[in-house]
Amino acid sequence: RRRSLPHWQREHFRHWFSQRGSVPAAARRVVLLDDCFTTYQEPQIGQATVALLERAGYSVELAGICCGRAMLSKGFLKDARKLARDGLKKLHAAAEAGVPILGLEPSCLLSLVDEWPELVPGPAARSVARVAELAETWLAREAGITFVTDEPQSLLFHPHCHQRALVGSEGTAAALRQIRGAELTTLDAGCCGMAGAFGYEKEHYELSLQIGELALAPAVRANPDATVVATGTSCRH
């Protein structure tokens, strides 16, 4: 009861994507991992990503799979393995053709990179892992987009722990540095304390606050006028 729960969106991202009408095809394709957190809780992030990719000249297809992250986090490996197998059937052909598979939620995208090759060993999983990347990292490198803000602003970037551990935060920082007029500070502030569902659980609530207060919360309070940027849904909450 002491936590604010994420809002469930009836007009979710997949529904929006299916209802938006035909879009002229582009020569270049990308597959966007429509993870459950973005789809059902923060669809505006997915919508903005589609708009950005299409403006950059790419046709966007949704992966239409579940990566199994929620099951992996609670130890349901058999169920997660089944989801990985189902996902590989859908994504293998695109991966073999070299089509980028882009993700918005680090824990979900990195499930394809880190866990899938162990859950379902073989060339299909390796092929998918090879082309799977966080969307902003890929955009910063491949699309050559520059953004212009209406007025100068200060950005505090808090990297997601899973992202920081496996691929680092530089790709996201590179994308944020392409915003003209923005001053970027990447925080080295450890964990926010949420750690997925950990901070929502009653027995971990007080500990989660203590973790956040070690460095992150004081850093944010010290910059009250800054916009805080966080790559993970649990971090944002």
RADA-V499979 format. One record per backbone hydrogen bond with DSSP energy under -1.0 kcal/mol. CO is the residue of the C=O (numbers start at 0). NH is the residue of the N-H. Records with the same first field share a line. If there is no record, write none. Layout:
CO: NH  NH
//
This chain:
9: 11
11: 15
12: 16
13: 17
14: 18
27: 58
29: 60
30: 101
31: 62
32: 34
34: 38
35: 39
36: 40  41
38: 12
39: 8
41: 44
42: 46
43: 47
44: 48
45: 49
46: 50
47: 51
48: 52
49: 53
50: 54
51: 55
52: 57
53: 56
58: 29
60: 31
67: 71
68: 72
70: 75
71: 74
74: 76
75: 79
76: 80
77: 81
78: 82
79: 83
80: 84
81: 85
82: 86
83: 87
84: 88
85: 89
86: 90
87: 91
90: 94
91: 95
92: 96
93: 98
94: 97
99: 30
100: 132
101: 32
102: 134
104: 108
105: 109
109: 113
110: 115
114: 117  118
115: 119
121: 125
122: 126
123: 127
124: 128
125: 129
126: 130
130: 100
132: 102
133: 137
134: 138
135: 139
136: 140
137: 141
138: 142
146: 179
152: 182
153: 226
154: 184
155: 228
156: 186
159: 163
160: 164
161: 165
162: 166  167
168: 172
169: 173
170: 174
171: 175
172: 176
174: 177
175: 178
177: 146
178: 181
179: 148
180: 152
182: 154
184: 156
193: 198
194: 197
196: 199
197: 200
200: 203
203: 207
204: 208
205: 209
206: 210
207: 211
208: 212
210: 213
211: 216
214: 218
215: 219
216: 220
217: 221
219: 222
222: 225
226: 155
228: 157
231: 235
232: 236
//
